[in-house]
């Protein structure tokens, strides 16, 4: 089962570490994540969960992580 939820990824600027560490916005993984059309991929991913019974599937980004 899949339940569509509003996209809730936090903004890069809002991600703070408890010890004051800052992430580099030029990090290759951060830059690559911006290139990926997550909303479109999520629609295709949701089509794999047609059954309305059972546990709710995790969002695509969490499943890939």
Residue pairs with C-beta under 8 A, 6 or more apart in sequence:
1 49
1 51
1 52
1 53
1 54
1 55
1 56
1 57
2 45
2 46
2 48
2 49
2 56
2 57
3 56
4 42
4 46
5 59
7 38
7 39
9 38
9 61
12 23
12 25
12 30
15 23
17 23
23 30
24 30
38 60
38 61
41 60
42 59
42 60
45 60
45 63
49 57
57 63
